[in-house]
Amino acid sequence: MAKQVRNTIRSARKEQNLQQDELAGVAGVGLRFIVDLEAGKPTAQIGKVLQVLQTLGCSVDILSPGERQ
């Protein structure tokens, strides 16, 4: 899952022509957090990850194990 989140964030950021530091500024997180997040750091704080995804206009679906596709 971390790889999918990392790729989604990187792709959305690039589609919106944002540099990592620009995304960090508008999302209210540090540049180091964005760099680590896009690198796939496994210990990223979920609240900040959701904040970045929301800033980029992404949505998150939470499915129970039986609902997975």
Rosetta silent file (secondary structure, phi, psi, omega in degrees, C-alpha in Angstrom):
SEQUENCE: MAKQVRNTIRSARKEQNLQQDELAGVAGVGLRFIVDLEAGKPTAQIGKVLQVLQTLGCSVDILSPGERQ
SCORE:     score description
SCORE:     0.000 S_00000001
   1 L     0.000  -38.164 -178.765    0.000    0.000    0.000 S_00000001
   2 H   -57.142  -38.207 -179.914    2.805    2.440    0.777 S_00000001
   3 H   -65.040  -40.777  179.583    3.988    2.219   -2.823 S_00000001
   4 H   -64.868  -42.717  178.473    0.498    3.042   -4.133 S_00000001
   5 H   -64.196  -47.016  179.351    0.179    6.068   -1.822 S_00000001
   6 H   -56.825  -48.235 -178.632    3.665    7.263   -2.736 S_00000001
   7 H   -66.428  -38.421  178.754    2.968    6.971   -6.456 S_00000001
   8 H   -63.276  -45.881 -179.087   -0.436    8.654   -6.160 S_00000001
   9 H   -64.102  -47.203 -179.272    1.016   11.623   -4.284 S_00000001
  10 H   -61.370  -45.632 -179.055    3.947   12.039   -6.663 S_00000001
  11 H   -64.224  -45.709 -179.640    1.723   11.769   -9.753 S_00000001
  12 H   -63.796  -40.131  179.161   -0.911   14.176   -8.440 S_00000001
  13 H   -62.317  -45.825 -179.213    1.752   16.683   -7.407 S_00000001
  14 H   -67.654  -38.484  177.756    3.378   16.587  -10.835 S_00000001
  15 H   -61.345  -31.042 -179.451    0.013   16.818  -12.638 S_00000001
  16 L   -92.913    9.069  178.269   -0.659   20.001  -10.668 S_00000001
  17 L    53.840   43.279  177.548    2.814   21.356  -11.508 S_00000001
  18 L  -105.716  137.653  170.255    3.801   21.609   -7.854 S_00000001
  19 L   -80.736  161.690 -179.141    7.331   21.278   -6.565 S_00000001
  20 H   -58.048  -41.664 -179.329    7.785   19.296   -3.363 S_00000001
  21 H   -67.596  -32.498  177.692    8.399   22.463   -1.327 S_00000001
  22 H   -68.014  -43.950  177.458    5.269   24.081   -2.769 S_00000001
  23 H   -61.598  -43.433  178.688    3.140   21.068   -1.832 S_00000001
  24 H   -57.434  -43.881 -179.011    4.622   21.083    1.649 S_00000001
  25 H   -63.912  -47.101 -177.806    3.690   24.742    2.059 S_00000001
  26 H   -74.311  -26.276  179.594    0.085   24.437    0.935 S_00000001
  27 H   -86.024  -13.026  179.588   -0.435   21.167    2.849 S_00000001
  28 L    76.998   29.935  176.803    1.025   22.575    6.049 S_00000001
  29 L  -125.913  169.932  179.781    3.764   19.974    6.403 S_00000001
  30 L   -81.081  155.534  177.026    7.533   20.136    6.142 S_00000001
  31 H   -57.522  -42.821 -179.127    9.505   19.581    2.966 S_00000001
  32 H   -57.774  -36.605  178.993   11.307   16.643    4.605 S_00000001
  33 H   -62.925  -45.509  179.697    7.921   14.981    5.182 S_00000001
  34 H   -63.372  -45.055  179.430    7.029   15.228    1.464 S_00000001
  35 H   -59.133  -48.485 -179.957   10.462   13.947    0.425 S_00000001
  36 H   -64.784  -39.937 -179.637   10.210   10.997    2.831 S_00000001
  37 H   -61.751  -46.885  179.888    6.612   10.316    1.840 S_00000001
  38 H   -70.298  -20.948  177.152    7.420   10.148   -1.864 S_00000001
  39 H   -84.180   -7.674  177.498   10.411    7.950   -1.054 S_00000001
  40 L    88.368   23.826  179.232    8.065    5.479    0.641 S_00000001
  41 L   -56.067  123.874 -173.231    9.117    5.959    4.260 S_00000001
  42 L   -75.190  -10.224 -175.510    7.026    3.363    6.130 S_00000001
  43 L  -106.212   21.615 -179.735    6.621    5.383    9.339 S_00000001
  44 L   -64.156  140.544  179.630    4.838    8.450    7.941 S_00000001
  45 L   -69.338  125.015 -174.205    2.134    9.870   10.220 S_00000001
  46 H   -60.695  -37.051  179.473   -1.250    8.895    8.801 S_00000001
  47 H   -61.370  -42.206  178.776   -2.846   12.232    9.712 S_00000001
  48 H   -70.777  -36.314  176.980   -0.256   14.143    7.714 S_00000001
  49 H   -60.859  -46.192  178.935   -0.525   11.692    4.819 S_00000001
  50 H   -63.614  -36.075  177.590   -4.290   12.263    4.701 S_00000001
  51 H   -62.075  -44.888  179.223   -3.690   16.032    4.880 S_00000001
  52 H   -65.121  -45.884  178.799   -1.384   15.882    1.840 S_00000001
  53 H   -59.651  -42.816  179.217   -3.823   13.676   -0.086 S_00000001
  54 H   -63.862  -41.863  178.626   -6.689   16.058    0.686 S_00000001
  55 H   -58.269  -37.593 -179.412   -4.606   19.036   -0.431 S_00000001
  56 L   -81.116   -5.554 -179.668   -4.025   17.295   -3.762 S_00000001
  57 L    85.191   15.539  179.170   -7.743   16.562   -4.141 S_00000001
  58 L   -87.172  155.756  175.023   -7.378   12.818   -3.655 S_00000001
  59 L  -118.545  158.109 -179.600   -9.867   10.698   -1.751 S_00000001
  60 L  -122.294  128.340  175.967   -9.270    7.654    0.411 S_00000001
  61 L  -107.240  130.914  177.354  -11.611    4.665    0.527 S_00000001
  62 L  -108.346  120.226 -176.672  -11.440    2.337    3.504 S_00000001
  63 L  -116.783  145.065  172.679  -12.706   -1.156    2.756 S_00000001
  64 L   -74.236  161.226 -177.597  -13.158   -4.133    5.016 S_00000001
  65 H   -52.229  -35.858 -179.970  -11.220   -7.256    4.007 S_00000001
  66 H   -72.943  -15.734 -178.165  -14.279   -8.737    2.285 S_00000001
  67 H   -94.952   -6.310 -177.099  -14.745   -5.620    0.150 S_00000001
  68 L   -61.773  146.020 -179.480  -11.259   -5.544   -1.341 S_00000001
  69 L  -109.691    0.000    0.000  -11.007   -5.698   -5.089 S_00000001
